Amino acid sequence: MKAIVTATSAPSSHEQSPPRWPPPLLTVLDRPFLQHVVEYLAAQGITDIEFILCEEAQRLRQFLENGTRWGCSFGFHLARDPEQPYARCRSLSWADPSELILLADAGCLPCSDLRSLKPSGPHVVPISAPPSGDAWTGWAWLPAHAFAALPCEASRKEFGEALAVMASSETDTSTATCETLLSTETPAHYLGTVRDILDGQMGTLMHGGFEADAGIWLSRNVSLHPTVALRPPVYIAANCRIGPGVRLGPHAVVGEGCVIERKSSVINSTVLPKSFVGEGLELHHCVVDRNRLISASAGVAVPVEDFLLGSLADRDLRHAVNTAVSRLTGCVAALLALPFVLVAAVILKPMRRGPLLFRRTALKLPAPPDPMHWKTFTQYSFIPFADDSAAPEAQSGGGILGTLLYLLPGVFSIAAGHLHFVGVPPRDPEAVEKLPGDWRDLYLHAKAGLVTETGVLYGQTPDDDERYSAEVMYAATAGFRHDLRLMLAYCISCLTR
């Protein structure tokens, strides 16, 4: 069977919508909503799918690829106007004009057996939303030749009205109403979708969690403090850290790479991937997207600039102690490294026409919010510096030798108190000013180090979301034990790659 899926929506400009993703890529449980749609179609035996894309087309196409991982065959077509997604339907060629096609909208998913709604002949069957069955879902069965008689250049609403008129004019036709409709159109719809899935109303949807207890789904690499209270249903995606005294559920979802700090509660809410919930925060009927708090019940969205700093206020004393210990250890490391630095200088000098040591100006952390009061230092390396947000692996180009040529001169910055062994990546002031506001606030409260969580978790080429997530996680969990674990993991990765 064949389908046409319209996925023309761009990231919403509506103040109540999460702005990071186009609606089809908005994460539901542990994967984009569009993936749920594709997996549902494949489970219904629909494997030949034509996608109509518009804005964010390249991003969507990169995610979908060619469809082989789902056992499907994908085709892609570009619409000129996202408000007129059906204009390309007429240009699609079909071997049999009377062949039944499933028309689908990537922004919603009707919970019904699509095969049971399929007409026996070449008839039009729009699929309506419950409970009244009056609103069109964007899904319908129709013969391929029907597109020639429909106003494909019209808006989605006008197209749906014309589709209903065509269906009512046929003598042998029927209307179909789905049992439940999953949608990500608004925050309220999104939370309703999450609730329906967790309650088992859409049992065929796939996810990567395992049911640790009745109604409690956990994914890999989830750290739960023993005092965490879980009230089902709850879903926790991979690489999450849940602090002491946290209450999750009912109907709570924590996306991949999130940190929930101590004594916070997440009830009837979703924390989207790579977000941080500070200490003592209570979330009810909310969607959290980084520093953006969206209340579905109140109908408001609030950007909270210090949202990420909820658990960082009491760390000044610890930072002073850590700096003193780091400087002392750095002095010892500098003395031990000095012979190796001299040997490296003697070997490299005849081999280089340019400078023996490369340098860059980096911001000294922690730093005040006002750039006028920022202090800088000079960081040295035997190899050229990559961009200022790169992980050490990217700076060194990988390999033990490149890593040593990056790290050895750096221990002298540790001895001087400018850097730590483990921290966030050093950046120059210009790069820090270009960071988004919430990321910059987080960065200014952290400590810079030669070894970073970004490098350990994501390797040589992390993207911005991965860097942000790693720095949030490090800021929330930084401490002697965590630094020691990162150092050990970093050393193992250097020896094994």
N, C-alpha and C positions, 0 to 999 in steps of 0.2 A: 504494500500500500504506500501511497505517496502523500506528502503534506507540504503546504506552504506556511512558513512561520514568519510573521512580521515582527521585527525587532528593531524598530526605527527610533526608539526613545533615546534622548540624550540625558546626561545627568541633570536632575531636576533643579531648577532655580527657585522652586518653592521653599520658603524658609523653614517649613516643617519636614523637609525631606533630606535624607543623608546625601551630601553632595559628592562623595568620592566616587561613586559608581553610576553608570547608566542603570536604570531599573532592572533590566534583565540580568545584570551581574551582581545585584544586591545579594549578599550572602544570607541564606536561610539554612540554619543549623551549621553545616560545615562546607557548603558548596554554593555556588551561584544559583539563583533561581532558574536561570536558563538551563543549567545542567539538569535540574529536576525535571524540567519540561522535556528535554531531549531523552532522558532516561525513561520517562513515562511513555513517550511515544514509541521508543524502541521496545518496551515491554508489551505494548499493544500491537506489535507487529508492523509498525510503520518505520521503515528503514531508509526510504528515499525522500530526503527532505531538502526543499529549496528555501533558503533564508533571504529575506528582503531586509537589507540594512540601510542605514543612513548615517547619522552622526555616530561617532565612535565605531565606525564600521571596521577599521583596522584592528582595534582592540578586541572586538567581538570575534572577528575572523581568526585572530591569533589564538584566542581561547578555544574556539570550536575545532580548529584545524580541519582535517578532511573527514572526520567522523568515524574513522576505523576503530577507535578505542571503544565505541559503542556498537560496533558492527553495522554502521550506517554509511550511507553515501550522501555527502552534502554538496549543494551548489549555492553560490552566493550571487546576489544581485543588488545593485545600489539604487535606492529611491532618491529622487531629486528633492523631495519635500517630506520631512518626517510626519507632517499632518496628512499626507496623501500616500499611505503605504501601499495601496493596492494598485497604483498606476502601472507597476511593472508586471502585474499578473497577466495582463493581456499578451505581453511579449513572450511569455513562457510557452514553449512548444510541448505538446503532448502527442504521443503516438495514437491514442484513441480519444477523440473529443468527448465521448460519453463516459470516459473513465472518471470515477468518483475521487475527488481530492478532498483532503482534510485541510481546511483553512484554520490557522491557529495564531493566537496572539501570545508573544513571549512574556507579556506582563501579567498573565493570569493562567491558572490551570484548573479546569473543571474536573471534579472528582467523580468520574463516571466511567463505566466500561464503554469506551468509544466505539468498539465493534458492535455493541448492542444498539447503539444509536444510528449506525450506518443504514441508510435506506437500501431496500432491495433493488431499486432501479435508479436511473439517472435523475434523481430528484434533489431538491434543495431542502436541507434540514439545519436551520440555525440552532445553536445550543445556547439556551438562555440561563441566566443566573437565578438561584433561589433567593427568597422564598416565593415571590410572586410569579417569576418566570417571564417578566416583561422586559428586563434589561438584557441586551445582547452581550455575550462574553467576549466576542471577537473570534469565537470558534464556530465552525459550521462544516457540514458535509455538503458538497455541491459538485456537479459534473464540470469538467474542464471547459466545456463550451459555454457555460453560464456567464463566464467573465465577459464575453462579448456583449451581453445584454445588460450588464451592471455598470453603474457610474463609477468606474475605477478611479477616476480623477477626483472624486468627492472625498470629503472627510470621513473618518471612521464612523461617526454617528450617522451621516447621510448614507453611507454604504450599508450599514446595518439595517437602516429603515428600508432601503431598496431591496435588500436580501429578504426581509420579512414579507414585503409585498409580493415578491416573486414566489416565495414559499406558499403564501396563502392563495395564490392564483392557480396553483397546481391541484388537480383533482385527487391524485394519490400522493398525499404528503402528510407529514406529521410534525409536530413541534416536540422539541426535546428540552428538558430542564435538568441540569446537573444536580446531584445531591448536595455537594459543597463546592464552593469556588474559592480557590487559593489566589491571593493577589498581593502585590507589593506596591499598589498605586499610592496609598497614603500610609502614614505610620500606624493608624488604627487598623487598616486592612492588613498591614504587614504583621502586627502583633496577633491579629486574629488568625492569620495563616500559620504562624508559629504555634499558636494554641491548638489549632485543629490537628496539626501534624503530631504534636506531643501527645494529644489525646487519642491518637490512633485512628483518626477519621480518614487518613490517607496512608494506609499501611504499606502500600507498595513503594513508597518513596525510599530511596537509598540514602545511607549516610555511613560514615566511617567509625561511629562509636559502637561500643559493646555495652550491653545492659548489665552493669555491675550489680544492680538490685532492681526491684520492680519500679519501673519508671525513672531510673537513674542511668543515664548513658554517659560513659566516659570514653575519651579518645586517648591516643598514645601520649606519653610524656606529660601527664597532668599531675601537678603537685598539689595535694590537698592536705591542709593542716588537720590534725586529729580533732580539733574543736569546731570544724566546719559543720554547719547544720544544713542538711539537704532535705527538702520537702518535695517529693515528686509531683509532676514530672519536671526533670532537669536535664539539660544537655550541655556538656562541657567539651569543647573541641580541643584539638591538639595543642601542646606547648603552652598550657595555661598554668598560672600559679595563683592559688586561692589561699589567702592569709588566715590567721587565727580569728575565731569568732565570727566568721562570715556566714550569713544566712542566704541560701539560694533556694528559690522556688516558693510556691509552685509556678509552673510555666516560665522558667528562667532558662535563658540560653546565653552561654559565654562563648564568644567566637574565638577563633584560633589566635594564639599569641597574646592573650590578654592577661592582665594582672589585676586581681581584686584584693585590695588591702584590708587590713584587720577591721573587724566590727562593722563592715559594710553589709548591706542587704540588697538583693536583686530579686524582686517579686513581680511576676507578670511583665517582665522586661527582657530586652535583648541587648547584650553588649557586643557590638560589631567587632570584627577582627582587629587586632593590634591596637586595642584601646586600654586605658588604665583608669581604674576606679579608685580614688583616693580613700583615705581612712575615714571610717564612720559615716559614709554616705548611704542614704536610703533611696533606692530607686523603685518606684511603683508605676507601672504602665508607661514605661519609658523606653526609648531607643537611645543608646549611647554610641556616638561615633567620634572617637578621639576626644576632643574637648567640646564636642557639641552634644548638648542634652536636649532630646526631643521628647516632650510629654504628649502622648497620644490622648490622654484624658482631658488635659487642659487646652490642647490645641496650640501649643507654643513651642518654639525652639530657642534655646538659650546657649550662646557660645560662652563657656566659662573659661576665662583666660588662665586662672590659677587651678583649674580642675586637676591637672596632673601633679600639683604640688601638695596635695593633701597630706601625704605622709612624709614630706621632706623637711618640714619646718623644724624638727627637733634634731637635725643632724649636724649642726654647726660644731658642737663639742666633739662629736665623733670624727668629723672631718679634720679638726685640728690634731687630734690624737693620731689619726691615720696618716696625716701628712708628716708628723714627727717620726713615726715608725718607718714610713716609706723613705724619708730622707736618710735616716740612719742605715737602713738596708741598702739604699742606693749608693751611699758612700762606700760601703763594703764591696758592692758589686762593681763600682767604678774602679776601685783599687785592683780587683781581680781582672777586670776587663782591660785595664791599661796596657799590659803587654800585648794582648791580642790586637788592640787598636793600633799600636805602634807597628806591629808586624803587617797588619792590613795596609797601613799608610805606606810602608816601604815597598810592598808588592804592587800596590795600585798606582803609585805616583809615576813610575816610568811608562805605565800602560795608558795613561790619560793625557790628553792634550788640554782638556778643560780643568775645572777646579777639582781638587782632591775631595773636598767635602761640599755637599750641597746643603743649603740652608733655606729656611722659610720662617716667617714671622707667625707665631701662633698666639692665640688668646690664652691668658692664664686664668684657670678656673679654680674655684667658683668666682663669678664676676657679678657686679651689680647690673641692674637692668639698663642704666644710662650708659651709652657708649662713650660718653665723655670721661667716664671714670674707669674705663677698661685698661688693664695692663697687659703687656705682651712680653714674650720672650722669644729667643731664637732657638729653633730646633735644628739639629745637625743630623746628617745621614751620609753614608758613603754611596748611596744610590739616589737618583733623582726622585723627588716627591711627586706622587700622582696628585689628583685633585684632593682638596682638603677634607673631603668627607669620606675618602676611601679607607677601607680597613687595612691593617698592616700587611695582610697578604697581597692586596693590590699594590701597596707601596713597594713591596719587595719583589713583586713579580713571581712569588712562590719559590719553593725550594729552601733548603736549609741555609745554603750560602747567602742567597739574597736576603733571607730573614735576618741572619747575623749581621750583615752589612747595614741593615736598617736599625737593628736593636742596639748594637754595641755603642755607637755614639750617643744613643738615647739615654743610657744609664747615667750619663753626666748631667742631663737635664733633671733626672730623678734626684740625684744627689744635691742639685741646686734647689730642689723644692718646686720646680716648675711642672713636672710631670709625675705620674705614679706608674707603677708596673702595670696595673689594670685600670681601665676607665673608659670614657667615651673617646672617640677619635679626636686628636688635635685639629683645630680649624683656625684659619686666619680670621681676623675681625670681619672682613668683607663677606666671607662665606657664612659667618654666624648671623650677620644682619639680614642675609637673604633667606634664612630659615623661616618657615611659618611661625606665627606668634607663639602657639602653644609649644612647639618643638624648641624654639629659641629659649623660652622661659625654663623649660626642663633642662636644656643644655647648660644654661648659665648657673644652675644649681648643682651640677654634677662635677666630677673630677676627670681630667684628661689623663689618658694612659697610653702606653705603647701597645699593650694587648687589649683588644676590645671584644665585647660580646658579639658585635656585628660580625667580626672576622671568624670567631669560633662557630657561630650558628650558621652563617650564610656564605662563608668562603670569600673568594676573590671578587665577585661581581654582584654585590647586593643591590637591589633597587631601593628607591626612596622609602617605600612602605616597610621593607625589611630593616633598613637602617633605623627608621623611626621606632619600629616595634622593639628592636634590640636595645636601643637607648632608653626607652621607657622601662623595659624589663630590668635593665641594669640599674637605673636610678631607683627603682622600687626595691631591689633586692641586694644592692651593693653592701658588702661587708667582708670581713676577713675570710670567712669560709667560702663565700661565693667567689671572691677573687682567687683564692687558692684553687678552687675547682676549675675556673676558667684558665688559669695558668697551666694546670695539668692537662686540660683538654687541648690547649694551644700547642704545648710541647709534643703531645701525642700526634696531633695533626701534622706538625712540621716533620716528624720522623717518619710518618707513614705515607706522605704524598710524594 
